[in-house]
């Protein structure tokens, strides 16, 4: 699983990682900058808050 957190996806070569991922991909960001990518899941909001809520649900 690849988690992409808090990025504009504009900086190369790191912005190519979602295309190279072999498993599931998750995008967590304040704004949706993922229109040119096919993430399995996009979670919009403050990264810290999203990750805290996710952690609460998983434990």
MARMI-317477 format. One record per atom (N, C-alpha, C, O, CB): residue in one letter; x, y, z; atom name; residue number from 1. Coordinates in nm, 3 decimals. Atoms other than C-alpha are relative to their C-alpha. Glycine has a CB too. Example, Ala and Ser with C-alpha at 12.3 -4.5 7.8 and 13.67 -1.06 7.14 Angstrom:
2
<pt residuo="a" xx="0.089" yy="-0.119" zz="0.000" atomo="N" num="1"/>
<pt residuo="a" xx="1.230" yy="-0.450" zz="0.780" atomo="CA" num="1"/>
<pt residuo="a" xx="0.090" yy="0.120" zz="0.000" atomo="C" num="1"/>
<pt residuo="a" xx="0.194" yy="0.118" zz="0.066" atomo="O" num="1"/>
<pt residuo="a" xx="-0.099" yy="0.003" zz="0.125" atomo="CB" num="1"/>
<pt residuo="s" xx="-0.082" yy="-0.119" zz="-0.006" atomo="N" num="2"/>
<pt residuo="s" xx="1.367" yy="-0.106" zz="0.714" atomo="CA" num="2"/>
<pt residuo="s" xx="-0.077" yy="0.109" zz="0.073" atomo="C" num="2"/>
<pt residuo="s" xx="-0.026" yy="0.220" zz="0.090" atomo="O" num="2"/>
<pt residuo="s" xx="0.041" yy="0.046" zz="-0.142" atomo="CB" num="2"/>
***
This chain:
59
<pt residuo="x" xx="0.085" yy="-0.117" zz="0.000" atomo="N" num="1"/>
<pt residuo="x" xx="0.000" yy="0.000" zz="0.000" atomo="CA" num="1"/>
<pt residuo="x" xx="0.089" yy="0.123" zz="0.000" atomo="C" num="1"/>
<pt residuo="x" xx="0.188" yy="0.131" zz="0.074" atomo="O" num="1"/>
<pt residuo="x" xx="-0.096" yy="0.000" zz="0.121" atomo="CB" num="1"/>
<pt residuo="x" xx="-0.072" yy="-0.127" zz="0.007" atomo="N" num="2"/>
<pt residuo="x" xx="0.125" yy="0.345" zz="-0.091" atomo="CA" num="2"/>
<pt residuo="x" xx="-0.091" yy="0.109" zz="0.054" atomo="C" num="2"/>
<pt residuo="x" xx="-0.201" yy="0.130" zz="0.004" atomo="O" num="2"/>
<pt residuo="x" xx="0.045" yy="0.032" zz="-0.146" atomo="CB" num="2"/>
<pt residuo="x" xx="0.072" yy="-0.115" zz="-0.055" atomo="N" num="3"/>
<pt residuo="x" xx="0.010" yy="0.640" zz="0.121" atomo="CA" num="3"/>
<pt residuo="x" xx="0.070" yy="0.126" zz="-0.051" atomo="C" num="3"/>
<pt residuo="x" xx="0.189" yy="0.144" zz="-0.029" atomo="O" num="3"/>
<pt residuo="x" xx="-0.004" yy="-0.003" zz="0.157" atomo="CB" num="3"/>
<pt residuo="x" xx="-0.051" yy="-0.128" zz="0.047" atomo="N" num="4"/>
<pt residuo="x" xx="0.056" yy="0.980" zz="-0.044" atomo="CA" num="4"/>
<pt residuo="x" xx="-0.069" yy="0.106" zz="0.084" atomo="C" num="4"/>
<pt residuo="x" xx="-0.191" yy="0.123" zz="0.077" atomo="O" num="4"/>
<pt residuo="x" xx="-0.025" yy="0.022" zz="-0.156" atomo="CB" num="4"/>
<pt residuo="x" xx="0.058" yy="-0.090" zz="-0.100" atomo="N" num="5"/>
<pt residuo="x" xx="0.008" yy="1.248" zz="0.221" atomo="CA" num="5"/>
<pt residuo="x" xx="0.056" yy="0.140" zz="-0.015" atomo="C" num="5"/>
<pt residuo="x" xx="0.178" yy="0.160" zz="-0.017" atomo="O" num="5"/>
<pt residuo="x" xx="0.026" yy="-0.052" zz="0.141" atomo="CB" num="5"/>
<pt residuo="x" xx="-0.037" yy="-0.141" zz="-0.004" atomo="N" num="6"/>
<pt residuo="x" xx="0.011" yy="1.628" zz="0.199" atomo="CA" num="6"/>
<pt residuo="x" xx="0.092" yy="0.045" zz="-0.111" atomo="C" num="6"/>
<pt residuo="x" xx="0.203" yy="0.091" zz="-0.083" atomo="O" num="6"/>
<pt residuo="x" xx="0.062" yy="0.030" zz="0.128" atomo="CB" num="6"/>
<pt residuo="x" xx="-0.085" yy="-0.038" zz="0.112" atomo="N" num="7"/>
<pt residuo="x" xx="0.146" yy="1.699" zz="-0.147" atomo="CA" num="7"/>
<pt residuo="x" xx="-0.083" yy="0.057" zz="-0.115" atomo="C" num="7"/>
<pt residuo="x" xx="-0.201" yy="0.028" zz="-0.130" atomo="O" num="7"/>
<pt residuo="x" xx="0.081" yy="-0.121" zz="-0.048" atomo="CB" num="7"/>
<pt residuo="x" xx="0.066" yy="-0.054" zz="0.120" atomo="N" num="8"/>
<pt residuo="x" xx="0.063" yy="1.893" zz="-0.462" atomo="CA" num="8"/>
<pt residuo="x" xx="0.017" yy="-0.092" zz="-0.120" atomo="C" num="8"/>
<pt residuo="x" xx="-0.045" yy="-0.070" zz="-0.224" atomo="O" num="8"/>
<pt residuo="x" xx="0.056" yy="0.138" zz="-0.032" atomo="CB" num="8"/>
<pt residuo="x" xx="-0.030" yy="0.094" zz="0.108" atomo="N" num="9"/>
<pt residuo="x" xx="0.193" yy="1.604" zz="-0.675" atomo="CA" num="9"/>
<pt residuo="x" xx="0.063" yy="0.067" zz="-0.121" atomo="C" num="9"/>
<pt residuo="x" xx="0.046" yy="0.021" zz="-0.234" atomo="O" num="9"/>
<pt residuo="x" xx="-0.126" yy="-0.073" zz="-0.043" atomo="CB" num="9"/>
<pt residuo="x" xx="-0.063" yy="-0.073" zz="0.110" atomo="N" num="10"/>
<pt residuo="x" xx="0.391" yy="1.855" zz="-0.882" atomo="CA" num="10"/>
<pt residuo="x" xx="0.150" yy="-0.024" zz="-0.012" atomo="C" num="10"/>
<pt residuo="x" xx="0.208" yy="0.008" zz="-0.116" atomo="O" num="10"/>
<pt residuo="x" xx="-0.025" yy="0.145" zz="0.017" atomo="CB" num="10"/>
<pt residuo="x" xx="-0.145" yy="0.013" zz="0.000" atomo="N" num="11"/>
<pt residuo="x" xx="0.750" yy="1.762" zz="-0.792" atomo="CA" num="11"/>
<pt residuo="x" xx="0.042" yy="-0.136" zz="-0.055" atomo="C" num="11"/>
<pt residuo="x" xx="0.005" yy="-0.241" zz="-0.002" atomo="O" num="11"/>
<pt residuo="x" xx="0.056" yy="0.018" zz="0.142" atomo="CB" num="11"/>
<pt residuo="x" xx="-0.051" yy="0.120" zz="0.063" atomo="N" num="12"/>
<pt residuo="x" xx="0.920" yy="1.510" zz="-1.017" atomo="CA" num="12"/>
<pt residuo="x" xx="0.136" yy="-0.033" zz="0.062" atomo="C" num="12"/>
<pt residuo="x" xx="0.209" yy="0.061" zz="0.095" atomo="O" num="12"/>
<pt residuo="x" xx="0.011" yy="0.017" zz="-0.155" atomo="CB" num="12"/>
<pt residuo="x" xx="0.059" yy="0.125" zz="0.045" atomo="N" num="13"/>
<pt residuo="x" xx="1.036" yy="1.230" zz="-0.984" atomo="CA" num="13"/>
<pt residuo="x" xx="-0.096" yy="-0.062" zz="0.102" atomo="C" num="13"/>
<pt residuo="x" xx="-0.157" yy="-0.165" zz="0.073" atomo="O" num="13"/>
<pt residuo="x" xx="0.109" yy="-0.097" zz="-0.033" atomo="CB" num="13"/>
<pt residuo="x" xx="0.084" yy="0.059" zz="-0.104" atomo="N" num="14"/>
<pt residuo="x" xx="0.841" yy="1.170" zz="-0.661" atomo="CA" num="14"/>
<pt residuo="x" xx="-0.145" yy="-0.013" zz="-0.045" atomo="C" num="14"/>
<pt residuo="x" xx="-0.215" yy="-0.106" zz="-0.004" atomo="O" num="14"/>
<pt residuo="x" xx="0.008" yy="0.082" zz="0.128" atomo="CB" num="14"/>
<pt residuo="x" xx="0.140" yy="0.005" zz="0.044" atomo="N" num="15"/>
<pt residuo="x" xx="0.509" yy="1.244" zz="-0.832" atomo="CA" num="15"/>
<pt residuo="x" xx="-0.028" yy="-0.118" zz="-0.093" atomo="C" num="15"/>
<pt residuo="x" xx="-0.143" yy="-0.141" zz="-0.131" atomo="O" num="15"/>
<pt residuo="x" xx="-0.036" yy="0.130" zz="-0.070" atomo="CB" num="15"/>
<pt residuo="x" xx="0.019" yy="0.119" zz="0.084" atomo="N" num="16"/>
<pt residuo="x" xx="0.564" yy="0.932" zz="-1.044" atomo="CA" num="16"/>
<pt residuo="x" xx="-0.023" yy="-0.126" zz="0.082" atomo="C" num="16"/>
<pt residuo="x" xx="-0.062" yy="-0.230" zz="0.028" atomo="O" num="16"/>
<pt residuo="x" xx="0.122" yy="-0.019" zz="-0.089" atomo="CB" num="16"/>
<pt residuo="x" xx="0.018" yy="0.119" zz="-0.085" atomo="N" num="17"/>
<pt residuo="x" xx="0.546" yy="0.695" zz="-0.746" atomo="CA" num="17"/>
<pt residuo="x" xx="-0.140" yy="-0.061" zz="-0.007" atomo="C" num="17"/>
<pt residuo="x" xx="-0.150" yy="-0.184" zz="-0.012" atomo="O" num="17"/>
<pt residuo="x" xx="0.030" yy="0.035" zz="0.143" atomo="CB" num="17"/>
<pt residuo="x" xx="0.133" yy="0.064" zz="0.010" atomo="N" num="18"/>
<pt residuo="x" xx="0.166" yy="0.649" zz="-0.765" atomo="CA" num="18"/>
<pt residuo="x" xx="-0.017" yy="-0.084" zz="-0.126" atomo="C" num="18"/>
<pt residuo="x" xx="-0.090" yy="-0.184" zz="-0.124" atomo="O" num="18"/>
<pt residuo="x" xx="-0.108" yy="0.107" zz="0.004" atomo="CB" num="18"/>
<pt residuo="x" xx="0.010" yy="0.078" zz="0.124" atomo="N" num="19"/>
<pt residuo="x" xx="0.204" yy="0.525" zz="-1.123" atomo="CA" num="19"/>
<pt residuo="x" xx="0.077" yy="-0.132" zz="0.010" atomo="C" num="19"/>
<pt residuo="x" xx="0.045" yy="-0.229" zz="-0.058" atomo="O" num="19"/>
<pt residuo="x" xx="0.052" yy="0.082" zz="-0.118" atomo="CB" num="19"/>
<pt residuo="x" xx="-0.086" yy="0.118" zz="-0.013" atomo="N" num="20"/>
<pt residuo="x" xx="0.469" yy="0.272" zz="-1.015" atomo="CA" num="20"/>
<pt residuo="x" xx="-0.046" yy="-0.095" zz="0.110" atomo="C" num="20"/>
<pt residuo="x" xx="0.004" yy="-0.207" zz="0.120" atomo="O" num="20"/>
<pt residuo="x" xx="0.142" yy="0.044" zz="0.027" atomo="CB" num="20"/>
<pt residuo="x" xx="0.045" yy="0.082" zz="-0.112" atomo="N" num="21"/>
<pt residuo="x" xx="0.284" yy="0.138" zz="-0.710" atomo="CA" num="21"/>
<pt residuo="x" xx="-0.067" yy="-0.128" zz="-0.050" atomo="C" num="21"/>
<pt residuo="x" xx="-0.144" yy="-0.125" zz="-0.145" atomo="O" num="21"/>
<pt residuo="x" xx="-0.096" yy="0.079" zz="0.090" atomo="CB" num="21"/>
<pt residuo="x" xx="0.058" yy="0.128" zz="0.040" atomo="N" num="22"/>
<pt residuo="x" xx="0.189" yy="-0.228" zz="-0.735" atomo="CA" num="22"/>
<pt residuo="x" xx="-0.122" yy="-0.037" zz="0.082" atomo="C" num="22"/>
<pt residuo="x" xx="-0.201" yy="-0.122" zz="0.040" atomo="O" num="22"/>
<pt residuo="x" xx="0.104" yy="-0.109" zz="0.012" atomo="CB" num="22"/>
<pt residuo="x" xx="0.114" yy="0.030" zz="-0.086" atomo="N" num="23"/>
<pt residuo="x" xx="-0.064" yy="-0.233" zz="-0.451" atomo="CA" num="23"/>
<pt residuo="x" xx="-0.101" yy="0.113" zz="0.000" atomo="C" num="23"/>
<pt residuo="x" xx="-0.107" yy="0.193" zz="-0.094" atomo="O" num="23"/>
<pt residuo="x" xx="0.046" yy="-0.029" zz="0.142" atomo="CB" num="23"/>
<pt residuo="x" xx="0.100" yy="-0.105" zz="-0.016" atomo="N" num="24"/>
<pt residuo="x" xx="-0.342" yy="-0.008" zz="-0.331" atomo="CA" num="24"/>
<pt residuo="x" xx="0.067" yy="0.134" zz="0.024" atomo="C" num="24"/>
<pt residuo="x" xx="0.177" yy="0.141" zz="0.081" atomo="O" num="24"/>
<pt residuo="x" xx="-0.096" yy="-0.034" zz="0.115" atomo="CB" num="24"/>
<pt residuo="x" xx="-0.052" yy="-0.135" zz="-0.019" atomo="N" num="25"/>
<pt residuo="x" xx="-0.289" yy="0.369" zz="-0.330" atomo="CA" num="25"/>
<pt residuo="x" xx="-0.104" yy="0.086" zz="0.069" atomo="C" num="25"/>
<pt residuo="x" xx="-0.223" yy="0.080" zz="0.038" atomo="O" num="25"/>
<pt residuo="x" xx="0.041" yy="0.063" zz="-0.135" atomo="CB" num="25"/>
<pt residuo="x" xx="0.088" yy="-0.088" zz="-0.077" atomo="N" num="26"/>
<pt residuo="x" xx="-0.434" yy="0.625" zz="-0.088" atomo="CA" num="26"/>
<pt residuo="x" xx="0.059" yy="0.140" zz="-0.004" atomo="C" num="26"/>
<pt residuo="x" xx="0.178" yy="0.159" zz="0.019" atomo="O" num="26"/>
<pt residuo="x" xx="-0.017" yy="-0.050" zz="0.147" atomo="CB" num="26"/>
<pt residuo="x" xx="-0.042" yy="-0.140" zz="0.006" atomo="N" num="27"/>
<pt residuo="x" xx="-0.418" yy="1.004" zz="-0.127" atomo="CA" num="27"/>
<pt residuo="x" xx="-0.069" yy="0.076" zz="0.112" atomo="C" num="27"/>
<pt residuo="x" xx="-0.192" yy="0.079" zz="0.119" atomo="O" num="27"/>
<pt residuo="x" xx="-0.034" yy="0.063" zz="-0.139" atomo="CB" num="27"/>
<pt residuo="x" xx="0.053" yy="-0.079" zz="-0.112" atomo="N" num="28"/>
<pt residuo="x" xx="-0.461" yy="1.222" zz="0.185" atomo="CA" num="28"/>
<pt residuo="x" xx="0.054" yy="0.142" zz="-0.015" atomo="C" num="28"/>
<pt residuo="x" xx="0.176" yy="0.163" zz="-0.015" atomo="O" num="28"/>
<pt residuo="x" xx="0.039" yy="-0.062" zz="0.140" atomo="CB" num="28"/>
<pt residuo="x" xx="-0.044" yy="-0.137" zz="0.024" atomo="N" num="29"/>
<pt residuo="x" xx="-0.454" yy="1.598" zz="0.133" atomo="CA" num="29"/>
<pt residuo="x" xx="-0.113" yy="0.097" zz="0.032" atomo="C" num="29"/>
<pt residuo="x" xx="-0.230" yy="0.057" zz="0.039" atomo="O" num="29"/>
<pt residuo="x" xx="0.046" yy="0.019" zz="-0.146" atomo="CB" num="29"/>
<pt residuo="x" xx="0.103" yy="-0.102" zz="-0.025" atomo="N" num="30"/>
<pt residuo="x" xx="-0.636" yy="1.924" zz="0.210" atomo="CA" num="30"/>
<pt residuo="x" xx="-0.084" yy="0.027" zz="-0.124" atomo="C" num="30"/>
<pt residuo="x" xx="-0.205" yy="0.051" zz="-0.114" atomo="O" num="30"/>
<pt residuo="x" xx="0.066" yy="0.131" zz="0.047" atomo="CB" num="30"/>
<pt residuo="x" xx="0.073" yy="-0.022" zz="0.125" atomo="N" num="31"/>
<pt residuo="x" xx="-0.730" yy="1.969" zz="-0.155" atomo="CA" num="31"/>
<pt residuo="x" xx="0.025" yy="-0.116" zz="-0.095" atomo="C" num="31"/>
<pt residuo="x" xx="0.128" yy="-0.184" zz="-0.088" atomo="O" num="31"/>
<pt residuo="x" xx="0.041" yy="0.133" zz="-0.066" atomo="CB" num="31"/>
<pt residuo="x" xx="-0.011" yy="0.112" zz="0.094" atomo="N" num="32"/>
<pt residuo="x" xx="-0.788" yy="1.719" zz="-0.433" atomo="CA" num="32"/>
<pt residuo="x" xx="0.086" yy="0.041" zz="-0.119" atomo="C" num="32"/>
<pt residuo="x" xx="0.039" yy="0.110" zz="-0.209" atomo="O" num="32"/>
<pt residuo="x" xx="-0.140" yy="-0.047" zz="-0.047" atomo="CB" num="32"/>
<pt residuo="x" xx="-0.094" yy="-0.027" zz="0.109" atomo="N" num="33"/>
<pt residuo="x" xx="-0.482" yy="1.745" zz="-0.661" atomo="CA" num="33"/>
<pt residuo="x" xx="0.024" yy="-0.128" zz="-0.080" atomo="C" num="33"/>
<pt residuo="x" xx="0.122" yy="-0.137" zz="-0.154" atomo="O" num="33"/>
<pt residuo="x" xx="0.135" yy="0.055" zz="0.055" atomo="CB" num="33"/>
<pt residuo="x" xx="-0.027" yy="0.133" zz="0.054" atomo="N" num="34"/>
<pt residuo="x" xx="-0.519" yy="1.388" zz="-0.781" atomo="CA" num="34"/>
<pt residuo="x" xx="-0.070" yy="-0.028" zz="-0.133" atomo="C" num="34"/>
<pt residuo="x" xx="-0.082" yy="-0.144" zz="-0.173" atomo="O" num="34"/>
<pt residuo="x" xx="-0.042" yy="-0.104" zz="0.100" atomo="CB" num="34"/>
<pt residuo="x" xx="0.081" yy="0.022" zz="0.120" atomo="N" num="35"/>
<pt residuo="x" xx="-0.716" yy="1.440" zz="-1.103" atomo="CA" num="35"/>
<pt residuo="x" xx="0.073" yy="-0.078" zz="-0.110" atomo="C" num="35"/>
<pt residuo="x" xx="0.008" yy="-0.141" zz="-0.193" atomo="O" num="35"/>
<pt residuo="x" xx="-0.044" yy="0.132" zz="-0.055" atomo="CB" num="35"/>
<pt residuo="x" xx="-0.074" yy="0.073" zz="0.103" atomo="N" num="36"/>
<pt residuo="x" xx="-0.435" yy="1.292" zz="-1.320" atomo="CA" num="36"/>
<pt residuo="x" xx="0.048" yy="-0.136" zz="0.049" atomo="C" num="36"/>
<pt residuo="x" xx="0.127" yy="-0.203" zz="-0.019" atomo="O" num="36"/>
<pt residuo="x" xx="0.119" yy="0.082" zz="-0.046" atomo="CB" num="36"/>
<pt residuo="x" xx="-0.042" yy="0.125" zz="-0.063" atomo="N" num="37"/>
<pt residuo="x" xx="-0.394" yy="0.989" zz="-1.092" atomo="CA" num="37"/>
<pt residuo="x" xx="-0.123" yy="-0.087" zz="0.027" atomo="C" num="37"/>
<pt residuo="x" xx="-0.235" yy="-0.036" zz="0.036" atomo="O" num="37"/>
<pt residuo="x" xx="0.080" yy="0.027" zz="0.131" atomo="CB" num="37"/>
<pt residuo="x" xx="0.109" yy="0.092" zz="-0.031" atomo="N" num="38"/>
<pt residuo="x" xx="-0.603" yy="0.682" zz="-1.021" atomo="CA" num="38"/>
<pt residuo="x" xx="0.023" yy="-0.061" zz="0.138" atomo="C" num="38"/>
<pt residuo="x" xx="0.061" yy="-0.177" zz="0.148" atomo="O" num="38"/>
<pt residuo="x" xx="-0.012" yy="-0.111" zz="-0.108" atomo="CB" num="38"/>
<pt residuo="x" xx="-0.015" yy="0.052" zz="-0.135" atomo="N" num="39"/>
<pt residuo="x" xx="-0.589" yy="0.647" zz="-0.643" atomo="CA" num="39"/>
<pt residuo="x" xx="-0.120" yy="-0.088" zz="0.034" atomo="C" num="39"/>
<pt residuo="x" xx="-0.231" yy="-0.062" zz="-0.011" atomo="O" num="39"/>
<pt residuo="x" xx="0.014" yy="0.116" zz="0.103" atomo="CB" num="39"/>
<pt residuo="x" xx="0.109" yy="0.087" zz="-0.043" atomo="N" num="40"/>
<pt residuo="x" xx="-0.793" yy="0.368" zz="-0.487" atomo="CA" num="40"/>
<pt residuo="x" xx="-0.089" yy="0.072" zz="0.101" atomo="C" num="40"/>
<pt residuo="x" xx="-0.209" yy="0.045" zz="0.109" atomo="O" num="40"/>
<pt residuo="x" xx="0.056" yy="-0.129" zz="0.061" atomo="CB" num="40"/>
<pt residuo="x" xx="0.076" yy="-0.072" zz="-0.102" atomo="N" num="41"/>
<pt residuo="x" xx="-0.899" yy="0.604" zz="-0.208" atomo="CA" num="41"/>
<pt residuo="x" xx="0.059" yy="0.139" zz="0.014" atomo="C" num="41"/>
<pt residuo="x" xx="0.181" yy="0.155" zz="0.022" atomo="O" num="41"/>
<pt residuo="x" xx="0.002" yy="-0.075" zz="0.136" atomo="CB" num="41"/>
<pt residuo="x" xx="-0.041" yy="-0.138" zz="-0.026" atomo="N" num="42"/>
<pt residuo="x" xx="-0.885" yy="0.983" zz="-0.166" atomo="CA" num="42"/>
<pt residuo="x" xx="-0.072" yy="0.049" zz="0.123" atomo="C" num="42"/>
<pt residuo="x" xx="-0.195" yy="0.045" zz="0.129" atomo="O" num="42"/>
<pt residuo="x" xx="-0.029" yy="0.092" zz="-0.123" atomo="CB" num="42"/>
<pt residuo="x" xx="0.056" yy="-0.053" zz="-0.124" atomo="N" num="43"/>
<pt residuo="x" xx="-0.936" yy="1.131" zz="0.180" atomo="CA" num="43"/>
<pt residuo="x" xx="0.041" yy="0.147" zz="0.010" atomo="C" num="43"/>
<pt residuo="x" xx="0.159" yy="0.179" zz="0.018" atomo="O" num="43"/>
<pt residuo="x" xx="0.049" yy="-0.082" zz="0.125" atomo="CB" num="43"/>
<pt residuo="x" xx="-0.028" yy="-0.143" zz="-0.003" atomo="N" num="44"/>
<pt residuo="x" xx="-0.966" yy="1.510" zz="0.191" atomo="CA" num="44"/>
<pt residuo="x" xx="-0.013" yy="0.055" zz="0.141" atomo="C" num="44"/>
<pt residuo="x" xx="-0.107" yy="0.022" zz="0.213" atomo="O" num="44"/>
<pt residuo="x" xx="-0.094" yy="0.075" zz="-0.095" atomo="CB" num="44"/>
<pt residuo="x" xx="0.000" yy="-0.062" zz="-0.130" atomo="N" num="45"/>
<pt residuo="x" xx="-0.883" yy="1.711" zz="0.500" atomo="CA" num="45"/>
<pt residuo="x" xx="0.141" yy="0.019" zz="0.050" atomo="C" num="45"/>
<pt residuo="x" xx="0.238" yy="-0.016" zz="-0.018" atomo="O" num="45"/>
<pt residuo="x" xx="-0.081" yy="-0.082" zz="0.100" atomo="CB" num="45"/>
<pt residuo="x" xx="-0.129" yy="-0.016" zz="-0.065" atomo="N" num="46"/>
<pt residuo="x" xx="-0.601" yy="1.801" zz="0.734" atomo="CA" num="46"/>
<pt residuo="x" xx="0.060" yy="-0.138" zz="0.024" atomo="C" num="46"/>
<pt residuo="x" xx="-0.005" yy="-0.225" zz="0.081" atomo="O" num="46"/>
<pt residuo="x" xx="-0.012" yy="0.081" zz="0.133" atomo="CB" num="46"/>
<pt residuo="x" xx="-0.063" yy="0.133" zz="-0.007" atomo="N" num="47"/>
<pt residuo="x" xx="-0.354" yy="1.510" zz="0.722" atomo="CA" num="47"/>
<pt residuo="x" xx="0.000" yy="-0.054" zz="0.143" atomo="C" num="47"/>
<pt residuo="x" xx="-0.031" yy="-0.171" zz="0.164" atomo="O" num="47"/>
<pt residuo="x" xx="0.143" yy="0.006" zz="-0.053" atomo="CB" num="47"/>
<pt residuo="x" xx="-0.004" yy="0.046" zz="-0.139" atomo="N" num="48"/>
<pt residuo="x" xx="-0.315" yy="1.492" zz="1.100" atomo="CA" num="48"/>
<pt residuo="x" xx="-0.137" yy="-0.047" zz="0.047" atomo="C" num="48"/>
<pt residuo="x" xx="-0.149" yy="-0.153" zz="0.108" atomo="O" num="48"/>
<pt residuo="x" xx="0.052" yy="0.111" zz="0.092" atomo="CB" num="48"/>
<pt residuo="x" xx="0.135" yy="0.035" zz="-0.043" atomo="N" num="49"/>
<pt residuo="x" xx="-0.690" yy="1.488" zz="1.160" atomo="CA" num="49"/>
<pt residuo="x" xx="-0.049" yy="-0.127" zz="-0.070" atomo="C" num="49"/>
<pt residuo="x" xx="-0.109" yy="-0.213" zz="-0.007" atomo="O" num="49"/>
<pt residuo="x" xx="-0.097" yy="0.116" zz="-0.028" atomo="CB" num="49"/>
<pt residuo="x" xx="0.042" yy="0.118" zz="0.075" atomo="N" num="50"/>
<pt residuo="x" xx="-0.755" yy="1.233" zz="0.886" atomo="CA" num="50"/>
<pt residuo="x" xx="0.069" yy="-0.125" zz="0.055" atomo="C" num="50"/>
<pt residuo="x" xx="0.005" yy="-0.228" zz="0.073" atomo="O" num="50"/>
<pt residuo="x" xx="0.032" yy="0.017" zz="-0.150" atomo="CB" num="50"/>
<pt residuo="x" xx="-0.074" yy="0.115" zz="-0.050" atomo="N" num="51"/>
<pt residuo="x" xx="-0.482" yy="1.002" zz="1.016" atomo="CA" num="51"/>
<pt residuo="x" xx="-0.042" yy="-0.037" zz="0.142" atomo="C" num="51"/>
<pt residuo="x" xx="-0.046" yy="-0.155" zz="0.176" atomo="O" num="51"/>
<pt residuo="x" xx="0.150" yy="0.028" zz="-0.004" atomo="CB" num="51"/>
<pt residuo="x" xx="0.048" yy="0.030" zz="-0.135" atomo="N" num="52"/>
<pt residuo="x" xx="-0.604" yy="1.034" zz="1.376" atomo="CA" num="52"/>
<pt residuo="x" xx="-0.134" yy="-0.073" zz="-0.005" atomo="C" num="52"/>
<pt residuo="x" xx="-0.155" yy="-0.170" zz="0.068" atomo="O" num="52"/>
<pt residuo="x" xx="-0.013" yy="0.131" zz="0.083" atomo="CB" num="52"/>
<pt residuo="x" xx="0.130" yy="0.066" zz="0.013" atomo="N" num="53"/>
<pt residuo="x" xx="-0.960" yy="0.943" zz="1.273" atomo="CA" num="53"/>
<pt residuo="x" xx="0.016" yy="-0.141" zz="-0.055" atomo="C" num="53"/>
<pt residuo="x" xx="-0.052" yy="-0.234" zz="-0.010" atomo="O" num="53"/>
<pt residuo="x" xx="-0.092" yy="0.081" zz="-0.091" atomo="CB" num="53"/>
<pt residuo="x" xx="-0.025" yy="0.132" zz="0.056" atomo="N" num="54"/>
<pt residuo="x" xx="-0.831" yy="0.654" zz="1.066" atomo="CA" num="54"/>
<pt residuo="x" xx="0.057" yy="-0.093" zz="0.106" atomo="C" num="54"/>
<pt residuo="x" xx="0.017" yy="-0.209" zz="0.115" atomo="O" num="54"/>
<pt residuo="x" xx="0.096" yy="0.010" zz="-0.119" atomo="CB" num="54"/>
<pt residuo="x" xx="-0.060" yy="0.080" zz="-0.106" atomo="N" num="55"/>
<pt residuo="x" xx="-0.620" yy="0.531" zz="1.357" atomo="CA" num="55"/>
<pt residuo="x" xx="-0.106" yy="-0.041" zz="0.104" atomo="C" num="55"/>
<pt residuo="x" xx="-0.106" yy="-0.155" zz="0.150" atomo="O" num="55"/>
<pt residuo="x" xx="0.113" yy="0.079" zz="0.069" atomo="CB" num="55"/>
<pt residuo="x" xx="0.106" yy="0.031" zz="-0.097" atomo="N" num="56"/>
<pt residuo="x" xx="-0.921" yy="0.551" zz="1.593" atomo="CA" num="56"/>
<pt residuo="x" xx="-0.091" yy="-0.111" zz="-0.051" atomo="C" num="56"/>
<pt residuo="x" xx="-0.132" yy="-0.199" zz="0.025" atomo="O" num="56"/>
<pt residuo="x" xx="-0.084" yy="0.126" zz="0.029" atomo="CB" num="56"/>
<pt residuo="x" xx="0.089" yy="0.102" zz="0.057" atomo="N" num="57"/>
<pt residuo="x" xx="-1.131" yy="0.342" zz="1.356" atomo="CA" num="57"/>
<pt residuo="x" xx="0.066" yy="-0.136" zz="-0.012" atomo="C" num="57"/>
<pt residuo="x" xx="-0.001" yy="-0.239" zz="-0.009" atomo="O" num="57"/>
<pt residuo="x" xx="-0.049" yy="0.043" zz="-0.137" atomo="CB" num="57"/>
<pt residuo="x" xx="-0.073" yy="0.127" zz="0.017" atomo="N" num="58"/>
<pt residuo="x" xx="-0.859" yy="0.079" zz="1.314" atomo="CA" num="58"/>
<pt residuo="x" xx="0.036" yy="-0.065" zz="0.132" atomo="C" num="58"/>
<pt residuo="x" xx="0.071" yy="-0.183" zz="0.135" atomo="O" num="58"/>
<pt residuo="x" xx="0.127" yy="0.024" zz="-0.079" atomo="CB" num="58"/>
<pt residuo="x" xx="-0.037" yy="0.059" zz="-0.129" atomo="N" num="59"/>
<pt residuo="x" xx="-0.796" yy="0.031" zz="1.686" atomo="CA" num="59"/>
<pt residuo="x" xx="-0.120" yy="-0.025" zz="0.086" atomo="C" num="59"/>
<pt residuo="x" xx="-0.107" yy="-0.074" zz="0.198" atomo="O" num="59"/>
<pt residuo="x" xx="0.098" yy="0.090" zz="0.074" atomo="CB" num="59"/>
***
